[in-house]
């Protein structure tokens, strides 16, 4: 397996648990915990708004899986990257 694919696979395996914990916190309406998984530039008020205004995205969350891989350059050229699929009451 090429080194770049190994690196992307490793990053993916590290991202899935974080996304899962964020989604579980959102489903529990636990803004503080959800916020702890966000980048420092994201205002806590925005996380609260996302959870309260879009609760149907969190309610019934079950799992996160990788459905495809692509990488995008700054020039906008797509080569590889990760597309996540969240599964629960609905798929998004």
PyMOL commands that set and color helices and strands:
alter all, ss='L'
color gray80, all
select helices_A, chain A and resi 3-27+31-36+44-53+55-58
alter helices_A, ss='H'
color red, helices_A
select strands_A, chain A and resi 63-68+83-87
alter strands_A, ss='S'
color yellow, strands_A
deselect
rebuild
show_as cartoon
